[in-house]
């Protein structure tokens, strides 16, 4: 078996690295603070972030592949090339859904990172399977290093970027993600040899480097445009609030007069309305909630989603997907590893957990 001599264009290699980093920044920034929005808006943001991250993985790979120089003319299978891009986007989307619709724990962060790492690997090796008139020959060592690089670096990227959703962490996570994508490609390519084959596989239509370049230019243009859009609000947040004064209406319309929130609780076949100021916390119980006061517990027909909609406006804090807390009733807060606990005056009320995803907001609200 005679291996082909392979060279690389340094400018296209540099361009592929830039694309990976910009795609990582765009995808990780698109999902910042989306937990504050509705489910529909969260799904939309996750879809766009998946396209940015998955499309960035694909674009980085094929920009680098355009830089490969071999002594023969070779092509790509269009169907396999498209499948590699779609698979990367789907696997990244699954990871983001885990991060934004499941409570974030070390296990879910690691699972999401491993899933994205698997997406990078699948994209790379499926994309390589689309080569026509030449074939990639892999070494066990190269495959092993690529797997370790992809999964290890992606887990690190998501631990950093989602451990705390600060600008600093997002930037560090972006670098880890870009390094993961690039390392998988270049580590895998360094352990890959190429041999010429006499005919096409004919799975899908053949695509030349020139046609592939058009597709890569288009996706890169979208990624650069999305990067510019996100960077405006990321690095210069003041532009969002700078120049438009809010209208002043000293006499609100009758429909705008706020109505005091009261919690309807059922007891002995009657409905009792409770002032939220007297409530310590609200806990989800299936499709209903329990309302805890200093000396009593009441049943409320509101589901936790309805309770959140009404009570967050009244000053309550969401500490966990199943708990809403009145900060005025919190006597003591303590940190336990990556989570926290709120305790109340007297010994009658149980402590309320604070999950990792809500830890910063609770600490800020309590004045830490």
Secondary structure, DSSP 8 states (H G I E B T S, - for coil): -----EEE-HHHHHHHHHHHHHHHHHHHHHTTTGGGS-HHHHHHHHHHHHHHHHHHHHHHHHHHHHTEEESS--EEEHHHHHHHHHHHHHHHHHHHHHHHHS---HHHHHHHHHHHHHHHHHHHHHHHHTEESEEEEE-HHHHHHHHHHHHHHHHHHHHHHHHS--HHHHHHHHHHHHHHHHHHHHHHHHTEEEEE-SS---SS-EE-HHHHHHHHHHHHHHHHHHHHHHHHHHH-GGGGSSS------SS--GGGS----EEEEEETTEEEEEEGGG--EEEEETTEEEEE-SS-EEEE---HHHHHHHHTTTTEEEEETTEEEEGGGEEEEEEETTEEEEEESSSSS--EEE-HHHHHHHHHHTT-
